[in-house]
């Protein structure tokens, strides 16, 4: 319902018409920008605007709405079942739409390439987890198949991930520490390995259960608490932990693995202390592997746009190193540590160490959040790049099922991986079907080729671990840009990185998340209050500190607060408001005394007034304008609430208190640009008992026009506003 008095006029219309006949585009734009528009309409309070343009609220009981939602969710039909099946098992949604001729070749090549990379990385990351290499191959098989069925990321490669493996390895080392003297062929060694994989599988089982519970509660949004600076700083710092932990394998040292705070420095000190015991054969093996892996990986990175598939340098290094170690008998002649027996065949189901679940629960929470956050971040990056969307809650279900089911087949926790996901996308993968070919490669190794890696030196796997972290180390290059864009995010990155390096992985991550949230709280606490001024001949109001050509409206102090008003920042809000309005306790007392004296004189002078003087807060005109106050003093306060996104009970009570104090000094408070939730909370808290409901306006300009008209007392022109 639009009032007949609302009209819009276009000024300088001849300029606009002429500009369309010009050939110069710049001239056309300049002419359009020089046009002006005049608006002649009613002054709108919130109540009046709601009556004219609002929607009627249909009164409905909360219980009725809840019953309707439950009924709608529980309604069963064939279409609903099919929709649920496609939503929860996405392969039934995308597989019927699969473009065989267009996508099959790319998925095949990408899947085979990633599968070849999974073999050395799976065995290498198993060493980070402190379990036998065969379990890394298992973890490179089962999660890939399960994610293909339930995942929504088309370019996501799941399996072993260095950071998750390192965190799991810390838990394994705490509960089942490595004895210094242990014969790898003794029955005690087999029992020791069973205990270790039992703990690692228990972590995977509990992590999967946590993800499934988060899916049931629709908590996929929790991954947003791990911001990009936190994730990058965390993975970069974890790369240092991985590198330091692999030094003993690269040098051929038999040292206990340190866990807990300052573990990186303890490990580094232990390695330096035992440098004289370095096995020269393993050191030479490590140097040769690094000399091969680093340059070839650099070639793969520099010329990836020219290579159909990257050079599989890891698997080639593994094959060559295994052959050299077998031919030279490095294990017996030079005491080189080798992988040892890798059983062929499919793993039989086995229950994890369930009695260890209470002991691993705390560490598993951090492992779960890291794995899920990295997985969702990677999925979103490539989804945005290729123009499709993922479902964070469905990703919880996919990774939850992957970890839960995989734990029954002696697997440790898995997640999406940085290196293999990048290779999968750059190799031309299109859909999740590439996971089928990846799993086939790993399955062939498990069934047939695995035992051939018996003589593979562990130093080679350690070198593969270190060189796979190249992307994480390169994240230091983002720091100058981060400093330029946001110094707060730079500090978050630095604090997270130092916490992870100095303390340990899980504690450092917790500190990074808490510090990041504290920066958000601090920013909302000190949001800042600004005085607005009006640009001449416009309805535009901007902060005076940034726009010196804007001017204050005489007698009106227009304030805006750039944040929420809640219990955490109410003292800062009150301090800013009091400073800008000059509401000192002394001034409030003196003005209140003067106002009471004036009211007493008026009551004595006007003996015919019934029931005393009317309440000034509900008067249609501000009596303060009638007093003998100087024109330069503030006669009305207008608060622009456009940046106030929410108000809590404490904030609403502060509003009421400020309103009372302003009334004591004879100043009226007006509000403008309140969103509905803020206005509802203020109204429910009783603000209208101390403030005229007609003093809440749709825009700042409506309020200013109303205040000026009240001051000038021009009743014949109080219903319209020119902009």
N, C-alpha and C positions, 0 to 999 in steps of 0.2 A: 504494500500500500504506500504509494508515493504521494506526498503532499503536493497540491497544485502550486504552492508557492516556491517549490524547489525548481530552479532553472539554471541552465548553463549557457554562457555566452562565449564565443570565440572572438578574441580581439586580434588585430593585425591579420585578418583573414586574407586580405589582398596579397600579403607577402607569401602566404602559403600557396595560394592559387598560382601566383607568378612563378614560384620555384619549380612547379611541375613542367613548365615550358622551357626550362634551361637544360642544356646538355651536360653541364658540369655537375658531377655528383656532389663534390664538396660544397659548391654553392647551394645546391638543393638542401643539403643537410644543415648548413649554417642558417638558411632562411627558415627551415622548420624549427630549429632550436630558438630562433629569435621570436617566434610566435608566443602569445600569452593567452591564458585562459582565465576567465572570471567566473566564479561560482556564487550564486545568490540562493541561499537556502536557509532553512530553519536552524536555530541553535538547538543542538541535540544533547539532552542529558541521557544517561544510560537508560533510565525508565522510559523516556519518550521514544528513544531509538528502538528499544525492545518492543514497545507497543506498535510502532510503525513497520518494523522490518523483522521482528523476531518470529520464532516458531512457537506455537502453543505447546506446552508440555502436557503430554497425556499422562494423567496420574495412573500409575500401575504399581502394584505391590511388588516388593523385592522378592518375596517368596514365589510369586507367579512368574516373574522373569527367570528365576533360578530353575523352576520346574520346566519351563519351556526350553531352556538351554539343555537340561538333562534329557528331556524327551527328544529333542532334535539330535543330540549326540547318540542316543541309544536306538534311534530308528534304523531298522535293518531292511535293506533291499539289495537286489542284485547289483544295481548301479553303485550303491554305497560300498558294497564289498569289493567290487572291482577297483573303485577309486582308492580305497584303503590299501588294497594289494599293490597298486602301482605306486602309491605314495610311500609305503614302507619298504617295498622291495623294488627299487627304481629300475632294475634290469628289465622288468616286465613293461616298463614305460618306454625305455629308449631302444631296446633290442628290436621290437617290431618295426621301428622307424629307421633301422640301420641301413645306411647307403653302402651296399656291398662293394660296388665298383669304385666308389670315390674314397672310401675310408679303409678298406681292408688292407691294402698295401702299406699305408702309413702305420696302422695299428700293429701290423705284423713286424715291420722293421723296428719300430720303437720298442715293442714288447720284447723282442729277442735281444736288442741292445741292452735294455735295462736288466733283463734276466742274466746276461753275461756279467754285468757289473755287480749284481746282487751276490754272486758266488764269493768273490774275494772280500767284499765289504761285509757280508754276513758273517764269515769266519773271523774277520778282523774285529768287528764290533762285539762278537761273542767274547773276545779277550777283554774288552772294556767291561763287559758284564761279569767277568770272572767265572765264566763257564766254558765248557769245551766247545770248539769250533762247530761241531755238528749241530748244536742247538741254534747257532746263528743261521744255518741253512734252513732249519725247520721254521724259524721266525721269518725267513724270507719267502716262505711258501704259503703257509696257512692264511696270514693276514691279507696277502695279495688276492687270493681267491675270494675271501669273504668280503673284502672291500669292493671287489668287482660286482658283487651281488647287491650290496646295500649302500654303497657310497654314491654321492651326487657329483663329486669332482671328476670331470672327464680326463684331466691331465695330472691327477695325483698318483704318485707312486708310493705305496706303503711298504713297510718292512722295518729293518733295523735302522736306528738313528743314533748318531754318536752321543748326543747330549743325554737322551733317555737311557741309553746303554750305560753311560758313565754314572748316572744317578742310581740306576738299578744295581750296578756293580758296587757302589758304596754301601748299599743296604746288605748285599750279599757278603761283603767283606766284614761288616760289623757283626753279623750273626754267625757266619761260618768263616773265620779267618784262616788264611793259608798257612799251614805248618811249613817251617823252613826245610825240614828233612822229610821228604815224601817220595817213595818209589812209585813212579807212574804206572808200573805194571803190577803193583801189589793189590790185594783185595781191599785194603784200606783206602787206596786211591779211588777205586770205583765207588765205594760208599761215600767218600768225601765229595765226589762229583755229583752223586745223587742228592746229597744234602744241599749242595749249592743250587742245582737246577730246581730243586723243590722250593727253595726260597724265592728264586727269580720267577718261577711260575706262579707262586702265591701272590707276588706283587702284580703280575699280569692279570690274575683272576680278580683281585680286589680292585685294580684299576678299571677293568671292564665292568664290574658290578657298579662302581661309582658312576661311570659314564651312563650306564643304563638307568640308574636312579635319577641322574641329572636329566636324561631324556624324558623320563616319566614326569618330572616336574617342569619340563620345558625350560631348562636353565642354560640353553645354548648361548644366551647373551652374556654369560659370565666370562666368556673368552675376551670380551671387550675390555676387561680390567687389565689385561696384559697388553698395554699399548705398544706401538711399533718401537719407540725407543727402548722400552723394557725388553722386548723380545730380541732386538738386535744386540743390545748390550749383554744380555744374558747368554746368548749363543756365542758371542765373541769371547766373553770371559770363560765360558765352559770349554772353548777350544784350547785355551791355555792349560786347563786341567787335563784335558785329553792328551795334549802334547807332552806335558811333564810326566803323566802316568805311563806313557809309552817309552820314555827314555831308558828305563831299565831293560825292557825287551830289546831295544835297539842296541844297547851296549852289552847285552848278555849277562846282566847282573841278576842275582837271586835275592830280591829284597822284599820285605813285608810291605803290603799296601797300606798307606795311611788314610784314615777317614776323619771326618769331623772338622771343626774350625782349624784354619791355618794348615790344612792338609797339603796344599800345593807347596808351601815353603818347607814343610817337613819332608816331603818326598824329594824336593830339589836338594835339600841339605844332605839327605841320605845318599842320593846319587853322587853328589860331589865328594862326599866322604869315602865312597867305595869306588871311585874312579880307578884306583890302581888295580882293582880286580876285574877290569873290563876284559871281555873276551874279544880278542882282536879279530877273530874270524867273523863273529857276529857284527862287530863294528864295520868291517870291510863290506859285509853283505848289505848292511843298512846304507852305507855311503853309495854303493853301486845302485841300489834300488832307488834312492832319492835322486841320483844323477839321471836315472831313466824316467822316473815318474814325473818329476817337476817340469822338465822341458816339454814332455809330450802333453801333459795337462795344459801347459801354457799354449801350445799349438792348438789344442782342441778348443780352448777359449778364444784365442785370437781369430781363428779361421773357421768358427762354427757355422758361419753363413755359407761357406763353400763346401763343407763336409756334409755328406748325406747322413752319415752316422759318425760319432766321435771315434777316434782310435781306441780300441779296448785295451789300453795299456795295463790296467790292473790284472786282468785275467792272463794276458801274455806274460807279465812279470811273474805271476804265480806259477804258471806252467814251466817257464824257463828255470825259475829258482828251485822248483821241485825236482826237475831233471838234474840240475847241477848238484843239488844236495844228495840225491840218490847215487849219482855217479862218483861223487867224491867222498861219500860216507861222512858227511860233515858232523853228524850226530856222534859217531863213535870216535872219529879221528880228532875232532876239534871241539868236542863237547858243545855243539850248537843245539839249542832247544828247537825241537820240531813239534809239529802238530800232533803226530802220533795217529793212533787208530781212529778212523772215521767209519762207523758202521754203515753198511749199505742196507737199503730197504726203507720201508715206510714206518714211522714211529708208532708204537702202540700207545693207546690212551693210558694216561697215568694221572692220578689225583695229585695236585700240588700239596705242599706242606701246609695243610689247613691250620695246624696248631701254631704256625708262625704268623697268622693273619693279624692278631692284636699287636705284635711287635713291629710289623711293617706298615701299620695303618697310617701313622703320621707321615712317613716318607712317601707313601703311595699317593697321598693327596697332592704333593708337589709334582710328582711324576705324572699324574693324571692331567693336571692343569697345563703342564709344559707340553706334553704330547698332544693334547687337544688344541691348545692355542697355536702351536706350530702347524698342525694339520689344517686347521680352519684358515689360518692366515695364507698358507700356500694355495689352498683351494680357491680362496677369494681372489688372490692375485691373478691366477690364470683364468678364472671365470670372468673377471673384468676384462682381461686382455682379449679373450675370444668371444665375448658377448653373450654369456649365459649366466645363470644364477645358481647358487647352491643353497641348501637348507641347513643352517647351523645345527638345528636340533636333530635332523636326520643324520648329520655327520657324527653326532654323539652316539646315535644308535649303531651306525656302521662300525665305528672304532670300539664301541662297547662290546658288540658281538664278536668282533675280531679278537680282542684281547681275552674275552671270556672263553671262547671256544678254543683259541690257540693255546691257552694255559693248560688245557687238558691233554695237549700233545707236546708237553715239555718245551714250551716257547716262553721267552721272556717278553716284556712289554714292547709294543711296536707303535709306530706312528708314521705319518707322512715324512719323507726324507727330502732334504734340500737338493742334494746332488742328483739323485735318480729322477726326481720330479722335473728338474731342469733339463736333463737329458731326454726324458720321455717326451717333453713338449718340443724340444729342438730337433728331435729325430723324426718328427712328423706324426706323432700320435694324435688321434682324434677323439676316441671314446675310451670307456673303461674296459673295452674288450682287449686292449693291449695287455691288461693284467693276465689274461688267459695264456698268452705266449710267454710272458715273464715266468709264470708259475710252471709252465711246461719245461723251460730250460732248467729251473731249479729242481724239478722233479726228476729229470734225467740224471742230474748230478747225484741226487739222493739215492736213486735206485742202482746206478751203474758206475758212475765216475768217482764218487766220494772217496773210496779207499785208496785211489791213486794219489791223493794228496797227503799220504802218510808222512813223507819226508819234507813237507813244506816247512821252512824255517819260520818260527814265530816272529823273527825280526822283520821279515817281509810283510807280514800282516800289520805289524806296528808301523811300518813306513806307509802302508796304504791308509791306516787310520790318520796319520799326521797329514798326509797330502790331501786327504778328502776334506780337510777343514779350510781349504784355501779361501772359499767364499766367506767364511766366518771371520777370518783375519782381515780380509779386505774391507770389512764394514767400518774400519777406522777412517776410510776415505769419506764417509758420510758426515763426519764430525764438523768440518768447516761449514757445510751447508746447514747443518742442524743449528749451529751457533748463530748463523745469520738469520735463520727463520724464527727460531724460538730458543731463547737462552734458558728458559725453564726446562724444556725438553732436553736440552743439552746437559743440564745439571742432573736430570733424572737418569739419562744415559750413563753419566759419569759415576753417580752414586751406585747404580745397579752394577756396573762393571767392577768397581772397586770392592763392593760387598761380596760379589761372587768370587773374585780372585783372592781376596784376603781371607774371607771366612770359608764358606763352601757353597756348593751349587744351590741346594734347597734353601738354606738360610739367606743367602744373598738374593735369591729370587723373592723371598718373602719381604726382605727389607726394601727391595726395589718397588714392589707393588704398594707397600705401605707408604713409602716416601712419595710415590707418584700421586696417591690419593690425598696425601697431606698437602701437596702443592695445589690440588684442585680446591681443597677446603680453604687454604690460605687465600687463594685468588677470589673465592666467593666471600670470604670474610672482609677483605680489603678491596671491595669492588669500587668504592669511591662514589661520592655524591658531587654532582656538577650543577652550576647555575646556568640556566638556559636564557638566551636572548633571542629576540625576533629579528629576522632579516627584513629590511624595509620593504613595505608594500607587498609582503607575502604572508602566508600562513606557516612559514618554515621557522622552526625554533632549533637552535643549535647551542652547544656549550660555549660559553664566552671565552674560556681559556684557549680555545682553538679557532675562534671566529671573532676577531676583534672589531669587525664592522657590524656585528649584530648588537642590538641595544636591549637593555632591560626595560620591561614595561613599567612605567612609573607606578609606584605603590604596590607592585605585585612581584613577589619573589617566586620564580619558577624553578623548581628543583627536580632533578632526575637522579635515580639511584640505579647503578648498572649491575644489578645482581639480585638474587633472592634476599628476602628478609626473614631470617629464622633465628633460632636460639644461639647459633654459633657466631652470628655477626651483629646481633641487635645492639650491643654496646658500641660497636664501630658506627653503625647507622645513626644511633642517637647522638654520638659525639659529632659526627659530620653535620647533622641537621642543626644541632644547638650552635655549632660554630658559625654556620652560614646564616642562621637567623638571629644570632646574638641572644639566645635564650639562656642567659645566666640566671642562677637562683636569685641574685640580688635584683635583677631587672624584673623577674616574674613577681617578686614580692612587692616591689615599689609600684609596678603598673597595676597589680591587683588591688593594692590599697587605694590608688587613685581612682580606679574604676568603681570600687565600692563606695567611695566618697561621692563620686558623681551620681551614682544610682540613688544614694541617700538624699542628695539635694533635690533630684528630680521627684522622688516620692514625696518629699516635703512640699515642693512647689506645686505639684499636680495632685490635689487632694481628691479629685473626682475619679482617679483611676481605680478600677475595681480589681481586687485580688493581686495587686502589685504589678511589677514590670514584667512583660512577656519574656520568655526564654530567648536570648539572643541567638542561640544556635539553631532555632527553627524559624527565625524571622526571615521574611522574604527579601529584606534589604539589610545591609550591614550597617549597624548603628555606629560602628567605629568610624565610618566615613562622615558621620554627622559631627563627630567630636572635633576638637581643635588641634588634631595631630598634624605635624608638619608633613608637607607633601612628600618629602624625601624618605620618610619612614615607611616601613613595610606595613601595609594594611591588609594584605591577603597573601596566603601561601598556597601555591598550586604545585602539587606533586605529580609529576609525569611518571606513571607506573608502567610504561611500555616495556621497560627492561626488567621489571620485577616478574620473574617467571613463576615464583611461588612464594607463599607466606604461610608460616606455621602459627600455632596458637601464641607462642611467645612474641612473634613479630606482630600479630594482630593486636595483642595487648599493648605493645609499644606504640602502635599507631594511635590507639585510644588515649594513651598517656600524653603523646605529643599533641593530640587534638585538644585535650583539656588544658595543657600548658599554654597553647596558643590562644585559647579563649580567655585565659586569665590575663593576658596582655592585650586583649582586644583585637586579635588577629583571627580571621576566618581561614579555615583549611578547605581546599578544593582538591579533587582528584580527577585525573584524566587518563585515558588509555589503559584502564584496568582490564585484564583478561578475566574471563568468567570465573575461573577457579579462585583467583585472588579475591575478586569481589564477593564471591560466595563465603569464603572464610572470614573476611572482614565483617560482612553482614551478620554471619552466625555468631561472631564473637561479641556483638553488641555495639559496633562502631556507630550504628545509626542512632543510638541513644544520645550521642554526643555530637552528632554531625547531621546537617540537613541532607536528607536523601537527594534533594534537587541540586546538590553541589558536586555531583559526580557526573562528569561529562565524557562524551565519546572521544573528543580530541582536545589537545591543549588550546587550540585556537577558539573552539567553542567556549571553553572556560574563560579565556581572556576577554572575549567579546562580552560575555555575560557580566564579568566583574567590572569592566569599564562602563557598561550600560547602567549597572547598579550604582556605580559611583557618580555618574552624570545624571542619574534619575531621569531618564528619557523613556517613559512608559510607552510612548507611541512607536518606539523602534526597538523593542526588546525581544522580538521573536525571530529576527533574521540576522544572518551574518554574511558579510562580503569577504571573499578570499582573493 
